[in-house]
Amino acid sequence: MRAVAVRDKGLPLLASVSSPARDYDEALKRFAALQALDGSEVNPVCHSYLLTHERRTEQVIVLVHGITNCPRQFVQLAPLFFERGYTTYWFPASPGTATPTSPAWRWST
């Protein structure tokens, strides 16, 4: 799902639009594209992560970090979901939350 701005027909400014991957390989390509957005300014422990069973699973957990943290906060929780059969995706760091000036950078190193 992705958020898009909508300004016509009385719809909210942001609305979600479902666009699921056609298959497992496309989902991996989409993850790789998101992971590539984790630039060098992002603390290395705050990059995006994916725990996959190397096949499509019926259930997926998407973990989204808070403003003052980064995906590193899920390092113990995510494997618990994975062990129970879930594909687990640590959401990419929000812009500006895992850079050298952010609290997440200082607390994660």
C-alpha positions as CSV (number, residue, x, y, z in Angstrom):
1,M,0.0,0.0,0.0
2,R,1.2,3.5,-0.6
3,A,-0.1,6.9,0.4
4,V,-1.1,9.4,-2.3
5,A,-2.3,13.0,-2.2
6,V,-5.9,13.3,-3.4
7,R,-7.5,16.7,-3.8
8,D,-10.7,16.1,-5.9
9,K,-14.2,14.8,-5.2
10,G,-14.0,15.6,-1.5
11,L,-11.6,12.9,-0.6
12,P,-9.0,13.3,2.1
13,L,-5.6,14.8,1.2
14,L,-4.0,11.4,1.9
15,A,-5.6,8.2,0.9
16,S,-4.0,4.7,0.7
17,V,-3.9,2.9,-2.6
18,S,-3.4,-0.9,-2.6
19,S,-0.9,-2.2,-5.1
20,P,0.3,-5.6,-3.9
21,A,3.2,-7.3,-5.6
22,R,2.2,-9.9,-8.2
23,D,4.5,-12.5,-6.7
24,Y,7.3,-13.2,-4.3
25,D,10.1,-12.1,-6.7
26,E,8.4,-8.7,-7.3
27,A,8.0,-8.2,-3.5
28,L,11.7,-8.8,-3.1
29,K,12.5,-6.3,-5.8
30,R,10.3,-3.7,-4.1
31,F,12.0,-4.3,-0.8
32,A,15.4,-3.9,-2.5
33,A,14.3,-0.6,-4.0
34,L,13.2,0.6,-0.6
35,Q,16.4,-0.6,1.1
36,A,18.4,1.3,-1.5
37,L,16.9,4.5,-0.2
38,D,18.7,4.0,3.1
39,G,21.5,6.3,2.2
40,S,24.9,6.7,3.8
41,E,23.6,9.5,6.1
42,V,21.4,6.8,7.9
43,N,23.0,5.1,10.9
44,P,23.9,1.6,9.7
45,V,21.9,-0.1,12.5
46,C,18.8,1.9,11.3
47,H,18.6,0.4,7.8
48,S,15.6,-1.5,6.5
49,Y,15.4,-5.2,7.2
50,L,13.5,-8.2,5.9
51,L,13.2,-11.6,7.5
52,T,11.8,-13.9,4.8
53,H,11.2,-17.6,4.6
54,E,12.3,-17.5,0.9
55,R,8.7,-18.1,-0.2
56,R,5.4,-16.3,0.0
57,T,3.8,-16.6,3.4
58,E,0.1,-16.0,4.4
59,Q,1.0,-13.5,7.0
60,V,3.3,-10.5,7.1
61,I,4.3,-8.2,10.0
62,V,5.3,-4.7,9.2
63,L,7.1,-3.0,12.1
64,V,7.1,0.8,12.0
65,H,9.4,2.7,14.4
66,G,8.7,5.9,16.3
67,I,10.1,9.3,15.5
68,T,12.9,9.1,18.2
69,N,13.9,5.6,17.3
70,C,14.8,3.4,14.3
71,P,14.3,-0.2,13.1
72,R,17.0,-1.3,15.5
73,Q,14.3,-1.2,18.2
74,F,12.8,-4.4,16.7
75,V,16.0,-6.5,16.8
76,Q,14.6,-8.8,19.5
77,L,10.9,-8.6,18.6
78,A,11.0,-9.3,14.9
79,P,12.7,-12.8,15.1
80,L,9.9,-13.9,17.4
81,F,7.3,-13.2,14.7
82,F,9.6,-14.8,12.1
83,E,9.9,-18.0,14.2
84,R,6.1,-18.2,14.1
85,G,6.0,-18.2,10.3
86,Y,5.6,-14.5,9.6
87,T,7.6,-12.6,7.0
88,T,8.8,-9.7,9.0
89,Y,9.7,-6.3,7.6
90,W,11.3,-3.5,9.6
91,F,10.0,-0.3,8.1
92,P,12.7,2.0,6.6
93,A,13.8,4.8,8.8
94,S,11.6,7.9,8.4
95,P,13.4,10.8,6.9
96,G,15.7,12.6,9.4
97,T,15.2,10.1,12.2
98,A,18.4,8.1,11.9
99,T,20.8,10.7,10.9
100,P,23.8,12.0,12.9
101,T,21.6,14.8,14.4
102,S,18.7,12.6,15.5
103,P,18.2,10.9,18.9
104,A,18.0,7.5,17.2
105,W,21.6,7.9,15.9
106,R,23.0,8.6,19.4
107,W,21.0,5.9,21.1
108,S,21.6,3.2,18.6
109,T,25.4,3.4,18.4
